[in-house]
Every structure is written in C-alpha cells, then in structure tokens.
C-alpha cells in the first residue's frame, strides 16, 4: 500500500481532509513498527503516525549522552522472522542508542514500513463515534483520520516531565530534558553542568559526561542501588552462535518472569545457608546484567528479611567503590530505612560511582536542601544557595505508563474522557483495552508487565500479536467492535492489586507507583505477577474465544 491508496473525503470539515483507514497506529517504535507490520499482513488499510521525524520511538528521542538499553542484544529482538534476527549483528552486549536507532531503521527498511508511516505528526484528539463504531482522530495540523481500530503504541516512557521546576524559562543557559535531547546535540566541553536526577537515565548521563565537562553538580534526591554493567563486544562468530539459538531464545523469553533469558531458578532462600546465598549473589553480580535483580531470589520482593540481606550485599559493593567515604555513601547509597534493592528500577552502570571521586564532580543532597527554583544563573536550593551553571540537564523522568495516552484528548462512549478517568483511578483490562473505549487497543499501558517489569521487545510483541489475533477473530466472526467488559476489567484490576499488595514494591515511592507525578493516583503501573504468567493468561483468553471482550 502507498499514500495514493488512502481514501480521502472532505465531509468532516471544509479544507480539512479526512483519511479513512481500517486501523491506525500511534507510534513508530518497537511496538508500533510491529503492529503496522501485522495489520498490513492481515490486509488492512493501515497507517502509523509519529511525532518524531523518524522511526525508533524511545530510541529516537532518548539520544542523550550514554543512552543504551540494559537488555542483552540477543533478546532485545523481534521474534517473527529468523532471517531478520540473523541479518542484523549488534556490536556489543548492550548497544548504545545510535546503534539501536539504526537497527529499528534497518527493520523498517527491510519490511518497507516507512511508506505507511506519517512522521512529524502529533495526535491531539481521538473521539469515538457511537453512530459508526469508529474513531475520529485529529492531528495538530488539523488532519483528520477516520479509523475502525485505534492502536496506541505510544510507549510507556514517552511523556517527559519537562516543566518540572519554577523559573525554568528564566535560565540564561541551555536547559533540556534527557527525553527531549536535541538531535544536533549540546556542547558540554568545559562547561559548568548540572544534572538533576539520578535514576537510570541520569546515571547514564553522569558517567558519560563527567570527564568532558568543566564541572558537574549532581542534584540527587533518591539514592539508587546500582549494578555494574559488563558489556563485551560481539564478534560475527558470537552472533552466529546466538542465531543458532533463535528458536530456543524465542520460546524462553516468553515464559520467564521478566521476559529475559534469565529467571528465578535457584533453590528457595530458606533452603540455603548464608554462605550459599552469598555465593549465588556473587555469581549474578559478576554477570554484570539485570540477572542480579531478576534471577537471584524472588523472595526479595516479598520478604523484608530477605530484602534486607540482599540490599546490604549491594550496599557493601557500593561502599567499596566509594572508598567508604561517609558523605558520598550517605548521599549516594540507599539506607536500610529507605527501600529495598529491586523495589525501584535497578540501573546498570559503568563507572558511575567512581565519577564522584573526581575533583570536578559534586553531589548536592536534595533531601537536605531541596531545589526551590531555577533562576537565570542556575539552581537555587532551600538553603538559599544559587548553584551557578551553564547547562541544566533534567533527568527527572516521565509520566510513566499512562502519560502518553493522557496527553491526547481521548473520548470514548458517552463522551467519557480517559484523561479525567485516569486522574481519578488508573484502570485497564490487562493493559490491552479500557472499558468504555471500543476498538481502542493499547501496548505498554498500565496494568500489564510491559508498563515497566519486562524486557520490552518480549512483552510489546506479545501484546501486538494478541491484539492482532483478537481483531482477526472479530473480523472472521463479522463483528465490528471489540470492547472489554466492565466485569472483566474489574476482575483484572482486583487481581492486579492483590498480586501487587503481596510485594514490597507497593510500599516504596517510585515512578512504578506513579509517585513521581503530583496528584497521580497511586497504583502499581506494571503487573507484577510475571510476564510468563501474563502471557499464559492472554493465551487462555484467546483459546476460549476472548471471554470478557464484548464483540458486536
């Protein structure tokens, strides 16, 4: 299909053309590209739209210094084509942003997807038309799209909290959010730079720019447990070996707790001696991956005693690297009273802690002296100090899970507003649909593992496949609309909450709980029952003919 095959009419608004589609995809990242591919395979008239000027989603926007993913390259992959998998050779275990963006362009070109993607297009509204059972979508430029299915692949971390502090517009220097890093880059050499935030993104920036800048002030509020990354280069022979395991890896990642190759397969904590527990932790620590978090002891998520032991193991490793400096340890290492290892997002890093031993780097403890405002000269803290800088980098995170959809004016049956509903309570049916919004399907949305607790390529592809098969089932049955019932959504929300309540994660303030956004309803954004378990439940629904999803 190409642009000339799209039906257009001017019946909606004079001088505002309306594009008529079977399916519309919002987003051209990992999920959006695959969703577009699946819809085309099914013979639907489909088009994808993205605010960016190219494909990549997260990997288009997050081009800040040091950006790279922390899923191993052999599993951060598409699984629908063995030939596609083998045709691309990553250069290292955890490739950086430029290579990942190149890979997604490679996929888009190989599948000839770009002809059906409209770039530089921001979606501002999507209103369900009850009379037709279709969606009327509007872009910022005034274009209208009339589509039967609205497939939101907007990303779980794609709504940056850019306007975070009073006075930002007054700053005389350069200021940017990591998720909105300018394509032309920012000259940091020799500059006085401030980084606000020490989550996974902030850590990557800090460890990358510390030797380039003149001085670096790091404003940290919540200290992080970190795991050192081991990132060997991959040779052609290495990738050939991974290619030979394509089918094994494809099957494996779909069944594990977090969609990785690793899983919790050690003996239960209670059956091990203290020495055996330490030996296991040392083994996974040495692996230099997220396996320290996702393959050691699941008990750390439920048992405060286990959490305390694992957390102290990690704190000890961190103290050694900070040379047991009392001030640095207090500011940069979570205390026993703060939160346990693994109840926050666990960042991988490469030399991050050692950065603070440099003479040109200074941490600012925002628990002791919070940021009050941005002033023309820099950052003013509660003690009255003005930290004068030339560049401010906001690594302050995102309105995760729900933010990308909430920023679009989405209205369902009876004119109900998704933004208004989610401002009261964030609910979905398995993160796939929302009751009251027929034919709207979501990936990376709240209450599914893909919202946070999964290797994203694993969980996003699974959701795209489920959505595609659900639509195919409806079409075979002559049905025009698909909507999760209230009863099914209620049951899923209850199951989600009961599963979450058994863990220590819900006792911790983090973006996982929406705590980083003022006024956001508190609920664990990601399903924590395990990706493998979630996939099994989705498969069972499909096998039974999609009970809980009303088709008319």
N, C-alpha and C positions, 0 to 999 in steps of 0.2 A: 504494500500500500504506500502511496505517497500523498503529498499535500493535495493534489488535484482530485483525489477520490473522495475528499471530505464533502459531505452535503452541507450547503450553506443556505441560509434564508435570512431575510431581513424583517421577519414578522414580529420579533420581540420588541425591538426598539429601532426607530429610524436611525440610519447611519451606524448602527452597532451590529455587525454581522454575528450570526449565531452558528456555531459549529455543532453539528449533530453527530453524536457518537453512540456506540454501544457501551463502551467503557472508557473512562477517563482515569488516568493515573496521576496522582500528585506526587512528584518527587522522581529524581533520576539517580538515586543512589543504589546501594546494593539491592534493596527490596524493589525499588521502582523499576530498575532495568529488567529484573527477572519477571516482575508482574507484567510489564509490557510484552516481554517475550512470550509468556504463557497465553496472554489474551490474543496475540497475533496467531499463535499456534492453533488456537480454537477457532480462528476465522472471524473474530470480532473486529469491528471497526473501532480502533483504539488509538489514543494519543496520550502521551505523557507531557507534563508541564513542570518546569522547574524555574525557580527564581534565579539560579546561577546561570553562568554563560557556558557551562559545560557539564558533563556527567560527573558523578562522584559523590554527591550528597555530602556527608560529613567530610569526605576526603577531598572535596573541592574547597570547602570553606575553612577547614582547620589546617591552614598552611603555616601556622606559627613555627618558630624555630624549635626543632626537636620533636615535632609531631610524628608519632609512629604508633602502630597498633600493638597490642600485647597478647594477641592470639597468634600461635605459630602459623607461619605461611602455609604449611601443608594442610591446615584445617580451616584457615580463613579463605574459603574457596567456594565456588559454585560446584554443585554435585550432579547437575543434569546432563553433563557431557564429559565423558572420559577424555575425549580428544581435546576439548577446550582446557581441561585441567592440565594435561601433559604439554600443551603448546606454550604455556607461559612458565618461565623459570624465574622464581624470586631470587634475589641476590643474597638474602640472609634470612635468618630465622624469624626476625621481627622487622620487616621492611618499614622504611620511613614513608611519610606522606607522599612525596613526589612519585615514588615507585608505585604506591597503591593507586594514586590517581591515574598513572599510566596504565596499570592493569585494568582498571574499570573502563578506560577508553579502549583498550585492546578488546575487551569483551563486547562493548557496544559496537565497535567496528566489525568485529568478527561476525556478529549477529545482524549487522546492518540496522541497528536500532535508531540511530540518530535522525534518520529521515522522518521518524514518527515521534520526535521529541521537540517541543517548543521551549526554547531557553529564554532567559531574561523576561520571565513572565511570573508575576506574583498573583496568587489566587487570593481574592479578598472576601468572597462570599460563596456559599453553596446552599441553596434553598430547595427543599423537597417539594415537588408539585404533586399534591394529592390527586388532582384530577387526571394526571397522566401516569403517575407512578414513576416519574423521572426526576432528575436533579437539574436545576438551572444554576450554573456556576458562572461567576463573573471574575474577570481579571482586573488588575489595577489600571490597565489601559482601556477598560470598557468592553473588551471582547466577551462574548457570552458563549457558553458551552452547554448544550442540552444533551445529557447523557443518562443512559439507563442505570449503569453501575458507576459508583464513585469509589475509587480505590485509593485510599490515603496511605501513601508510603512516605510520610513526612519526616521520619526519623525520630528517635527517642531523645536525642541530644542535639536539637536543631533550633531551639528558641533561646538564644543567648540573653543573659541578664545584663544587657549593655548599659542601661541607665541606672546605675547602682547607688551612686553617692550624690549628695547635694553639691552643686557647684561645678560639676564636670565640665560644663560648657565654658567655664571661665579659664580653664587651664591654658597657659600660653604655649605649652609644648605639644608633642604628639601623644594622643591617647587612643587606645584601641582595645577591643575585646579579642581574646585569642580565637574565638569562633568567627570573628569578622576580620581576620588578618588580611591586610591589603595584598593583592596579587603582586604588586611591584615591590613588596617588602618594606621594611623600615630600617634605616641606617642606625645601628646601635653602637657602632665602634667608638669607643672613648667617651660615650655619653653617660650621664647620671641617670640610671634607670630604676624605676620602682616596679616590682611585681606584686600585685595584690591577689593573694590566694595561693594555697599550697596543696590543692587537690592533684589528681593525676596530671591534668594539663599544666598547672603551674609548675609542678616538679619537672616536667619535660622541658619547659621553657628555661627555668632557672639553671638547670645543669648544663644547658646548651649555650647560654649567652654569657655565663659568669666570667669567662676568660676574655671575652671580646669587649665588654663594656668597661667604662672608666670606673664606675662604682655601681653597686647593686644593693638596693634596700628591698628586703622581702617582708611584706606585711602578712603575718600568719596569725590566724585566729584558732583554727582547729588543727593540732598536730596530727601527723599521719604515720601509721605503720607502713613501712616500705620494704620491698623485696628487691634485691639486686638482680638485674636482668643479665642473662648470658645470651649473647647474640652472635653466634658464629656465622661466617659466610657459608653460602650454599654453592657447591660446585654442580656442574652438569650431572655428574655421577650421583650426587646426593639427591637431586631432583628426580633422576630416573628411578632411584630406589623408592621415593615417595610415590611416584607414578605407578609403580608396580603394586602399591598398596591401596590404590584408588578405591576399589570396592570395599575393602576392609575398613578403611577410614570413613567412607561414606556411611556404612552401617553403624560404625562405632559411635560417631558423634551424635547420632540421632537418639541414642539410648542413655547417654551419661547425664549426670546431674546438671552440668552447665554447658553441654554441647561441645565440650573439648574432647580430646582423646583420653585425657586422664580422668580418673573417677575415684571415689572413696572405696578402696578395696583392701584396706588394712584390717587387721583384727580390731574388734571393739576396744576402745580405750581401757575399759575395766579389766580386760583380759591380759593387759600388757604391764610389764614392770616399768618403773620410771626410766630405767636405762634403755629399755626397748622403745619407749615413747620418744626419748631424746634422739635415738638412732634414726627413727623414722623422720623426725623433723629435720635432722641434719641432712638426710638424703634428699628430701624435697627442697630444702633451702638451697642446696648445692645445684639443683637442676636449673635454677635461675629463671623460673617461669611462674605462672599463677597456680601451679600444682601445689605450692605451699599452702594456698588458700583452698583449693578445690579438690584436693586428693589426699590430704592427711587424715583429719579426724572430723567427721560431721558433727560429733558431739560438741565441738567448739561453738556451734550455732545455738545449742540448746542448754548446755550445762555450764553454769557460771564457774564451777571449779575447773573444768577442762579449759574453758576460755582463759582463765587466769594463768594457767600453766603455759599454754601456747603463747599468750600475749607477752608473758615475761621472757620467754625464749627469744621472741622477736626484739623486745626492748633491749635485751642483753647484746644482741648482734649490733643494734644501732648504737648503743653506748660505746662499744669498742671503736666503731668508726668515727665517732665524735670525740675520741680520746678522753672520754669520761668528763668532758668539760661541763661543769654543773649548770652554767647558764644555758648553753646550747641544748643540753639534754632536757632541761625544763621546758624550753620553748618548742623544741622540735620533736620530742618523743611523747606520745600519749601516756598519761599516768594511769595507774591502776584504777583511779577513780573516774577516769574519762569514759572509755568504752573499750570493748574487747577487739582483738585482732579479727578481721573478717566481717565485722558488723557494719563497717564502712566499705566502700570501694577500695580495693587494695592496689596501689600503684606499683608498677615495676619501674626501676630507675637504674641509671648508670652513672655513678659518681656523684649523686645528688648531695648526700650528706657531707662529703668532702669539700663541696663548694663553700660551706660555711667556715672552713678553716682558712680560706683565702683572706688576705688583708683588705680586699676591696668589696667584701660582702658582709652585710649586717642584717640580721633578722630583727624585725620590730614586733614585739609581742602585743598583738591586738586584744588579747584577753585582759592585759593590764592597762593598755592605753588604746581603746578602740579608735577607729577612724571616724572623725566627725564630719569632715567635708573635704572636697577638692578646692584648692584656692589657685589663683593664677600662677603662683610659684611652685606648687606641688601639693603635698598631702598634709593636712592638719589633723593631729591626733588629740585625744581628750585632755592630755596634759598641757595643751597649748603649743606644743612643738610644731613647727612647719618644716617638713622634710622637703627640701628643695631638690627637684629633679627635672630632667629634660624630657623624659619619656615615661608614661604610665601604661603598664600592661595589665589589663583587667583579666585575671584568670579566676573569675568569680562564678563560673558555672552557668547552668541553664535552667529553664523551667522544664524540667525533665518529664518525659513520658506524655504529659497532657498539653504542654505549652504550644507545640506546633499546631495542634488542632484548635486549641482555644483562641489562637490569634487569627483564625479565619472565622467569619460570621457564618457558622453552620446552623441551619434551622431545619428541624425535622417535622414530623406530623404535628398539626395544630400550631405551627409556628414556634415550637419549643426551641430554645437556644442551648446549644451544647456548652457554650462558654458559661452561661448562667447556671446550668445544671452542675457543671464540674466545679463551679465556685462554691457550691454547697456540699457536694459529695461526688467524688470521682468513682464512677461505676462503668463497667463494661461486661459483656458476655465473652469471657475468655480472651479479652483483648482483640477479638475478631469483629464484633459488631456491638452496637449500642441500641438498646430497646428504644423505639420511637424514631429511628432513623433508617427506614427501609433501604436496602441496596447500597448502604454505606458500609464498606469493609475497611478494616484498619490493620496495619502491621506496626510493630514497635510501640503499640499503645499500652496504657496501663492494664494491669492485672494479667499479664502474660509474661513468661520468662524473658521475652525479647525486650521488655522495657528496661532491663538492667542486668539480670543474672544469667547471661548466656553468651556464648560465642556467637556474635551477631549473624554471621553468614548461615550458621546452622538454623537458628530459630526463625530468622526472617524468611529463608527459603521454605521452611516447613509451613509457615503461615501463608505464604503466597500459593503454595501447592494446595493447601486445604481450601483457601478461598476460590481458587480456580476450579477445583473439582466440585465445590458446592454450587458455583454458578453453572457449571456444565450439567450437573444433576437437575437443577431447576429448569434449564433450557430443554433438556430431554423430556422433562415432565410437562412442558408447555406452561410453566409458571413464569410470571413477570417480575414478581417482587419477593425478596427474602428479608426477613426481619427476626432478630432474636426476641423471644417472648419475654415478658416481664418475669414470669415464673422461673424461666431458665436463668436469666440474669441474676435474679435474687439468690438462687441456689449457688451460682458460681461465686458471687460476692461473699456469701456466707462461708463457703468452702475456702476461698482465698483468705479471708480474715482469720478463720480458725487455724489454718495452716501457719499463717504469719504469727499469730499470737503465741504459738508454741516456741518461738525463737527469741533470741536476744536482740535481733535486728530491730524489732519494733520499739525497743527501749532506748534506742540511740537516735539522736537528732542527726539527720544527714539528708542529702538530696534523694536518697532511696525512699525516705518518708515524706518528701515534699517540704522538709523543714527549712530549706534554703530560700523559700519564696514566702514573703509575708502574706498571711491570710490564706495560704493554700491548705485545703482540707488534708488532715493527717491520715494517710493510709499508705501502707507499703505499696509502692508503684509496681513492683515486679512480683509475679507469682514465684514463691519460694519452695514449692513442692517438687521442684526438679524438672528440667527440660524433658528428660526422657519420659517421666510420668505424664507431663502435659501432652507430649506428642502421642502417647498411648491413648489418653482420653479423647484427643481430637480424632484419632483413627477410629475409635469405637463409635463416636458420633456419626462419622461418615458411613461406616459399615451398617449402621442401623437406619440410615436414611435421613439423618440430620434432625433427630428429635430435639425440640427446643428452639427450632428455627422455623417460623411460620412462612410457608410459601403459597403465594396466591397468583 
